[in-house]
Amino acid sequence: MFCSNCGKENPDGAKFCRNCGAKMGMPAAPPEKAPREKKPMNKKAVVAVIVLVLILIGGGVYIATSPGRKLAAYQKAYDELDDRFYPYIVEDSDQASYDEDKNSFKNAIAKEDLDACKYASNQLDQLEKELKNSVKDKVQKMADEVTNAGTSNLCEVEIDDIAKYKSEGAKYLKKNDYLNAKKQYQECKRIIDAANSASKYGMDLRQIDVTNFPSVKLYLSITDLSTGESLDKLDASGFSLKERISAKVGYKDVKIQSVSQMDQKEGLNTAIVADVSASMGSNLGLAQTAMSNFVSSMQFNVNDKAALYSFADSVYREQFFTDNESTLKSAINGLNMGNMTALYDAIVYSISDIVVEDGAKCVIAFTDGMENNSVSSKSYVIEKAKQYDIPVYIIGIGNGVDTSDLTDIANQTGGAYWNISNVSSMDQVYNEIYQAQKAMYVVQYTTQKKSEAELEREVYIRFSNQKYLVRAEKTYTPANYKIDGFVFYDSDARYLSESELSKLSEEEVLIALNELYARRNYKFQTNAFLIDHFNKCSWYKGLETDQAKVESKFNNYETANKDLLVKYEKKHKLNNRK
């Protein structure tokens, strides 16, 4: 219902207007007219005016009454309560007391009970005095809670943000500006509470792809930690990203260019590593069938690619990365059996190959696990895979598999281990790999300092909405990821050591030696392995055919490293060096 005096809307059944205090339902007073020239009134006229006024009052012309004015004043006071109390409400108990007294005041106004309104108003006045007297202690208590809160659940950027808010809060508290001090400590509590509530869901920054530097892709796994299931179809608007390059500058907000899930949208690069050693025996046919079935499960329609490597005495690249299913299956069916087992070298070499491919990456090895001929150690395999965030999945063939070492490699690199005898079909294996790889979110952005790939970056990425809050952080150096075919991308600028070479596979030693020549644009003409390897490197030109002329351009580092690598090959009888 609307007031006929001021036109404001009021609750149904109201007796007095909450705005002007007028009695509801009474007609509005007639508008004032321009004053006429005053003339002296005689006594009869005065009496007549008085009688007329009394008649008009009896007939309903409004004259504002005291109860109406008081009720309107209480309504105005009620409307201003939130602004009045906001600076002093710090704790939940404060909010509860305020809400209780405010509700009582509201009910009194609704009932138009002036005595109840007066009582409720007095209660609120008393509460305001109490809160004003205690707010300093309460804000100081908030500061102490923030200071004493644990940081184990916090990311580094969150710890930095809390430190900034605490510093600002202390400044305001010193000035007795409790409202702004409270705001700073509330921001601290918001970060801490959010971090503590994030334990049900997890975000893992699985891979970083800088093959198209300065464009960077972050591959994220976001899961329900209680079930292990991926959180699908999250809204891209919920993602935010910060990046820090210099500790002095601190974290900066970075614009995210795109967010998507991999499944049916982005391809997965898979290095298939096949054991063809003599110990495989009749199991080789079983492995070939398993690998072919795996290839059949791949999503080539969204640019999945795979390469095939075989290993026995040495490692061979049977098929470079392709999205052609029949080509891969043909290479698998053409595998021939050898003698020894260089499993670790094969995994290391496949990692060196796959790291330059654009997109998400993983290695899948099919083996009986009888390692006996690698230069590389198990620990180096793990170190290499973790260096480039490449998970290694291993499928054991046969009953004599050394499950301990294979499971250790898989678990430490973020992969998984299965034995073929416990797997009903390769679809089951691929589905598990899909959960870990194809369900990942791909977040693409352009990094700062676009020309300086050697600078370390720290990224903090977060997803939050009303239901989920997950975040992750990671430190990486683009130059360490963007090796583009190098074993030692800096072998022209430092001296290598024999201890470094001892970790390499035979193939890596060969690449390390010849990348010295490739960097100087030597054109390989006879070794198919080296021609294939360096032709896929974006930096390689291959213009000069005179090896001696290329060597004449070596600097001191390159000359010393060439001599060291040749000596190492001779010492360990690698790559047919005599």
Secondary structure, DSSP 4 states (H G I P E B T S, - for coil): -B-TTT--B--TT-SB-TTT-PBTTPPPPPPP-PPPPP----HHHHHHHHHHHHHHHHHT-----HHHHHHHHHHHHHHTHHHHHGGG--SHHHHHHHHHHHHHHHHHHHHT-HHHHHHHHHHHHHHHHHHHHHHHHHHHHHHHHHHHS--TT--HHHHHHHHHHHHHHHHHHHTT-HHHHHHHHHHHHHHHHHHHHGGGEEEEEEEEE-TTTTEEEEEEEEEETTT--B--S--GGGEEEEEES-TTT--EEE-EEEEEESTTTS-EEEEEEEE-SGGGTTHHHHHHHHHHHHHHTS-GGGT-EEEEEEESSSEEEEEEEE--HHHHHHHHHT----SS--HHHHHHHHHHHHTTSSSEEEEEEEE-----S-SS-HHHHHHHHHHTT--EEEEE-SS---HHHHHHHHHHTT--EEEGGG-S-HHHHHHHHHHHTTT-EEEEEE-SSTT-TTS-EEEEEEEE-SS-EEEEEEEE-HHHH--TT-SSTTTTTS---HHHHTTS-HHHHHHHHHHHHHHTTB---S-HHHHHHHHT-TT----B--HHHHHTT--HHHHHHHHHHHHHHHHHT-TT--
